Amino acid sequence: MNPEVIDEATLQGAVIDALRVLGWYVAHFRPARTEKGWRTPVAADGKGFPDLLATHIKQKRLLAIELKGKRGKRTPEQEIWAEHFLAVASVTVAVEYHLWTPADWPDNVMDVIRRRP
């Protein structure tokens, strides 16, 4: 895949496929079309939650992954979630937070999901 033309949806599909092949369990919450446009129903502080949450039982790892297209920028709510995941990661080695763009595919993405603790 050419990072210059890959969009966020394509990147997401590739990342999910790679995670699954390598034994990760992955969650993604899709938006639904409503009268007011596309919405992802969330409660409490759910707005801005990372695109993917992946766990690996044998590696005892948790990945929180935000995906963006080539020129994507995090929302203020996504910044808050990143801050929280990174704060926990500083005291718990098993929790990691990653922001990936098409430029990270496949090298950086695969390095992270293949890495052993």
Steps between C-alpha positions, in 0.01 A plus 500: 500500500621844409490729811433796272158370396383279787198626690410438864246225424753305293766545768253378763418186304868421448584556868209283619596221260865512614402498868271201456755300302751555781264384777357830622136543607368829360205730573374778274172687543347605169285808453139472384314732268235709677278792402784727608770316303750237612520447876671250729284453808706542815432583863693670778844602368484282189531784249848486348571140609774342284398329176634161603564322826704181466613244754742211477456238774834325463694827479288659776473822301231757430520741206286813471524612137381822339504499120510804276529558130802675355402846623287395796518678833371384837195669650525654849317194639746265327787700652350443846472124441860493374612682815320248721635194318852640501479582873397142578767366264769682698425285804371184328722354232211295356301806383609683187341781300577554133398754237550350154472658157547345157870589523527254791367212288635240489843542666418688821166326546642153455802577723267593786256212468777243457713634786526277803498654847 
